[in-house]
Amino acid sequence: MSLVAAPEPRLKPLPPVAARIDAELVKIDCELDWLLALSPIKNDELWAGFEASGHTSIPELEYIDLEVDLHAERERLLALPMEDIESPLLSGLLSEKQRELERQLELVRMRGTDGFINASLDLFGGVEPGLLNLANGIMRDVQPSAPLKAEAGIDEVMAAVEEEMAWYREQSPDFHADVVVDTDLNSLMMVSHGTFYVDGDIRLPRARVQPLIQHEIGTHVVTRHNGARQPLKQLEVGLAHYDPLQEGLGVLSEYLSGYLPGERLRVLAARVVATDMALHGEGVPAIFDLLHRTHEMPSDDAFDVAVRALRGGGLTKDAVYLRGLRDLVEYLHADGEFEPLFLGKFALTHRVVLDQLIEEGWAAGPELLPRYFTDPRAQARLAHCRTTPVDRLFHKDPDA
């Protein structure tokens, strides 16, 4: 399988008004780093305070200062002449994105207030019964995989990241992502607005290094790269509601690249359980207690999941990881095509619309595919995913 697709001869620019609005929406999207704005800082102090209280209370969550005028951004967003967009197809997609950006602005504006949960529900939805049942089943039935020593630190991880970036640049010289090492990160790795963040204190089993790199670079950075080459630039920053598919692809990439342990699937399930508890008014101590004592999650994982669920005042985004993986697996069970999912950032519900964009010459197939496609074992794992329930997609040992 070729990792670099042939150039699409029918690509053409967007009509003038649509192009101008598309570009303006991209600017607003890039200026509003809502995920960073909702990520708590001083995480070591949070844990120290929680532990000192006997796991009964937590210091108030702190965040970075906002550098964007939310009111001005909203006025700028709503002033866009959406009614003048020349194509009904583009008008629908760009208007949908405009509405999502308005909700994201509202989410950040409501940070730390009683209105935050409603803003989060409006943007990401809540926890539907079927998803909660799936999560509870995973917490009950899936056991942690074989214990592995956390021998890989920041130097080894960064060497692997640099080697990965170099490999992609060999396929496409303009492949790029800024890489930032941050010791105050509440994730081991994350990509936000094209910047790849790595926890400076990271330590994990060597078998997990490549799967996590494939999640972050092979999914989030690769789809951003492919989207940047499309005439419709929303495919670079993300069409509305793209998060579930992105995160579903990211988690599945861990499985396809050789090691998605049972405890990783349990963490995704725990996030759903924690999100549901937060929606019902429970705080970090109650969530931590359920995950750590009842479900026997390690204390650091249980605390991290609990804090994430209370970000901003109750961020329901964490339910999208398991939801996205579930929906992606159902799509694969229905013989859905896998490679086209990497042409940019979009929702599974956009698949029909993307075909229309390709017919119009406003989108093309992906230029790059993730590196794990070079491994024949990944194709066998993908075939396995097409017939296996989501709660059985994990490995007991590396390289299964």
Secondary structure as the mmCIF struct_conf table of DSSP 4:
data_model
#
loop_
_struct_conf.conf_type_id
_struct_conf.id
_struct_conf.beg_label_comp_id
_struct_conf.beg_label_asym_id
_struct_conf.beg_label_seq_id
_struct_conf.end_label_comp_id
_struct_conf.end_label_asym_id
_struct_conf.end_label_seq_id
BEND BEND1 LEU A 3 LEU A 3
STRN STRN1 VAL A 4 VAL A 4
HELX_LH_PP_P HELX_LH_PP_P1 ALA A 5 PRO A 7
TURN_TY1_P TURN_TY1_P1 PRO A 9 ARG A 10
HELX_LH_PP_P HELX_LH_PP_P2 PRO A 13 PRO A 15
HELX_RH_AL_P HELX_RH_AL_P1 PRO A 16 GLU A 31
HELX_RH_AL_P HELX_RH_AL_P2 TRP A 34 ALA A 37
TURN_TY1_P TURN_TY1_P2 LEU A 38 LEU A 38
BEND BEND2 SER A 39 SER A 39
STRN STRN2 ILE A 41 ILE A 41
HELX_RH_AL_P HELX_RH_AL_P3 ASN A 43 ALA A 52
TURN_TY1_P TURN_TY1_P3 SER A 53 GLY A 54
BEND BEND3 HIS A 55 THR A 56
HELX_LH_PP_P HELX_LH_PP_P3 PRO A 59 LEU A 61
STRN STRN3 GLU A 62 GLU A 62
HELX_LH_PP_P HELX_LH_PP_P4 ILE A 64 LEU A 66
BEND BEND4 VAL A 68 VAL A 68
HELX_RH_AL_P HELX_RH_AL_P4 LEU A 70 LEU A 78
TURN_TY1_P TURN_TY1_P4 ALA A 79 ALA A 79
BEND BEND5 LEU A 80 LEU A 80
HELX_RH_3T_P HELX_RH_3T_P1 MET A 82 ASP A 84
BEND BEND6 GLU A 86 GLU A 86
HELX_RH_AL_P HELX_RH_AL_P5 PRO A 88 ARG A 109
TURN_TY1_P TURN_TY1_P5 MET A 110 GLY A 112
BEND BEND7 THR A 113 THR A 113
TURN_TY1_P TURN_TY1_P6 ASP A 114 GLY A 115
HELX_RH_AL_P HELX_RH_AL_P6 PHE A 116 PHE A 124
HELX_RH_AL_P HELX_RH_AL_P7 PRO A 129 ASP A 141
HELX_LH_PP_P HELX_LH_PP_P5 VAL A 142 PRO A 144
STRN STRN4 ALA A 152 ALA A 152
HELX_RH_AL_P HELX_RH_AL_P8 ILE A 154 GLN A 171
TURN_TY1_P TURN_TY1_P7 PRO A 173 ASP A 174
STRN STRN5 VAL A 179 ASP A 182
BEND BEND8 THR A 183 ASP A 184
BEND BEND9 ASN A 186 LEU A 188
STRN STRN6 MET A 189 SER A 192
TURN_TY1_P TURN_TY1_P8 HIS A 193 GLY A 194
STRN STRN7 THR A 195 ASP A 199
TURN_TY1_P TURN_TY1_P9 GLY A 200 ASP A 201
STRN STRN8 LEU A 204 LEU A 204
HELX_RH_AL_P HELX_RH_AL_P9 ARG A 206 HIS A 215
HELX_RH_PI_P HELX_RH_PI_P1 GLU A 216 VAL A 221
HELX_RH_AL_P HELX_RH_AL_P10 VAL A 222 ALA A 228
TURN_TY1_P TURN_TY1_P10 ARG A 229 ARG A 229
BEND BEND10 GLN A 230 LEU A 232
TURN_TY1_P TURN_TY1_P11 LYS A 233 LYS A 233
HELX_RH_AL_P HELX_RH_AL_P11 GLN A 234 VAL A 237
TURN_TY1_P TURN_TY1_P12 ALA A 240 HIS A 241
HELX_RH_AL_P HELX_RH_AL_P12 ASP A 243 LEU A 256
TURN_TY1_P TURN_TY1_P13 SER A 257 GLY A 258
STRN STRN9 PRO A 261 PRO A 261
HELX_RH_AL_P HELX_RH_AL_P13 GLY A 262 LEU A 279
TURN_TY1_P TURN_TY1_P14 HIS A 280 GLY A 281
HELX_RH_AL_P HELX_RH_AL_P14 VAL A 284 ASP A 289
HELX_RH_PI_P HELX_RH_PI_P2 LEU A 290 THR A 294
BEND BEND11 HIS A 295 HIS A 295
HELX_RH_AL_P HELX_RH_AL_P15 SER A 299 ALA A 309
TURN_TY1_P TURN_TY1_P15 LEU A 310 LEU A 310
HELX_RH_3T_P HELX_RH_3T_P2 ARG A 311 GLY A 313
HELX_RH_3T_P HELX_RH_3T_P3 THR A 316 ALA A 319
HELX_RH_AL_P HELX_RH_AL_P16 VAL A 320 HIS A 333
TURN_TY1_P TURN_TY1_P16 ALA A 334 ASP A 335
BEND BEND12 PHE A 338 PHE A 338
HELX_RH_3T_P HELX_RH_3T_P4 GLU A 339 PHE A 342
BEND BEND13 LEU A 343 LYS A 345
HELX_RH_3T_P HELX_RH_3T_P5 LEU A 348 HIS A 350
HELX_RH_AL_P HELX_RH_AL_P17 ARG A 351 GLU A 360
TURN_TY1_P TURN_TY1_P17 GLY A 361 GLY A 361
BEND BEND14 TRP A 362 TRP A 362
BEND BEND15 GLU A 367 GLU A 367
STRN STRN10 LEU A 368 LEU A 368
HELX_RH_3T_P HELX_RH_3T_P6 ARG A 371 THR A 374
BEND BEND16 ASP A 375 ASP A 375
HELX_RH_AL_P HELX_RH_AL_P18 PRO A 376 CYS A 385
TURN_TY1_P TURN_TY1_P18 ARG A 386 THR A 387
BEND BEND17 THR A 388 THR A 388
HELX_RH_3T_P HELX_RH_3T_P7 VAL A 390 ARG A 392
STRN STRN11 HIS A 395 HIS A 395
BEND BEND18 LYS A 396 ASP A 397
TURN_TY1_P TURN_TY1_P19 PRO A 398 ASP A 399
#
